[in-house]
Structure formats: structure tokens, C-alpha cells
Amino acid sequence: MNEAKKKKTETYVVVSRDGSMSALGAFFVYLISGLFLGVGFWVARNKFAVDLVSDPSLTLFLLWSIEFPVVAIVYSFLRKAPEKCSWSKAVGRSILGLISGAFMNALGAIALGAPVGMQYLPKTIHWSFLMSVFTFLPATAVFGASWTDWHRAFASMKPIGNIEYMIVIPAYGATVGGWFGAWPMPLDWERPWQEWPICVCYGAIGGCIVGQILSLSLMFLFRKHKNLKVA
């Protein structure tokens, strides 16, 4: 009876004492971040009467500025070695991660053919900040400056545990989704949503969502496999 009670408790725990994250906890993290992204779209539409097509710069600014604090706060609670790194320090380094990630995303976009010019600069900057929230920010809050963790999780593609799956797979999903989203840009359909970086932004958001679904699926699959092995 005690064993069954213990197993039931482990099923519903969100974050265990050793810092690991349950699949249920990961789902709630994704749900919270998704809700606030939706809030960003709602604010843009209902308070400023804009969207990604009519005013990409303002809409992207609202999206990343609303999403950033939520992601920074939540993932800072999931930081590695909390006995050595305080929550406030994790939040501080997530701000650095946001800025450095935006810089890297902007350079990558320009290198891959993003338009250059003063009329595109605000769009590129705000898109880069949103991409940084999807890609760099969670990893910076959790890993900090640990090159070993960054290399193992992203370069070697060997994430360990649910928290790292939460970080790596959606980040790759957003990157791949943005790349696929750029495909319609050079086509001569003459649609307003083909302008930089509208379709790329939609592709990145869609790719991030697909990555979250995939990571949750893997968490449940690995948990079921682990339970079968224990049995």
C-alpha cells in the first residue's frame, strides 16, 4: 500500500527534490508560456489594433516583451545546481542570454538572406528577440555559461532528463520552423504576409509548438519505457 501511494505521489509531482521535471510539469510550463504568447497577440489586436501583417515591428515587440519575463522566471526555477546559483542570478543571466541570443539570431538571419536596410532594421531586431526567447533564453536560464551542457545538449544532441528535452527540442523546432517559414518569401504571389519577417515568425511559432508536442511525447514514452523496465 505504501509503495502504491509513493508511486501515485511521483506521478503527480511537478518538480522533484533533485531538480528533475515531470511530463505534467513540462506541460504546464508550455501551457503558461503559450497563454502569454496568446496574450501578446491579444494585446496587439485589441489594444493597438495591429497584427504581424499591418505592423510587424510593434506586434513582435509586444510578443517578446510579454513572453520574455514569463519564460525567464519559470526556467530560472529549473536552473542547474540551485545550491550554487540563486534564482535571481539565473534571471540575470537569462537577460544576458536574451540579448546575446538576439544578436546571434540577427546575424544568422542576415547571413541566410534576410533583407538589410533601415526600413527592415526594427523588424529584424524584434524578430531576433522573439527567436531568442524561443531558443537561447531557456537554455541560458538553466545551463548558464556551462559549455559542457550547451555542447552536449545542442551540438551533440544528447539531452539528459525532461528539463533538457523541454529546452532543446522546442528550440530546434523554432529554428527549423522559421527556416521553412521563409520559403514563401521569394515567391511572386504578392501577398502581404510574404514580407520579412512575417511568415518566418509564424513558422518559428508553429515549429516551437511542434517541438513542445514532440518533447512531451518523448517524455511520456521514456517514462512508460522506464516503468516497464522497473516492472
Secondary structure, DSSP 8 states (H G I E B T S, - for coil): -HHHHHHHHHHH-SB-TTS-B-HHHHHHHHHHHHHHHHHHHHHHHHTS---TTT-HHHHHHHHHHHHHHHHHHHHHTT-S-TTTS-HHHHHHHHHHHHHHHHHHHHHHHHHTT---STTTHHHHHHHHHHHHHHHHHHHHHHHTT-HHHHIIIIIS----HHHHHHHHHHHHHHHHHHHHHTTTTTSTT--GGGSTTHHHHHHHHHHHHHHHHHHHHHHHHHHHHHHHHH-
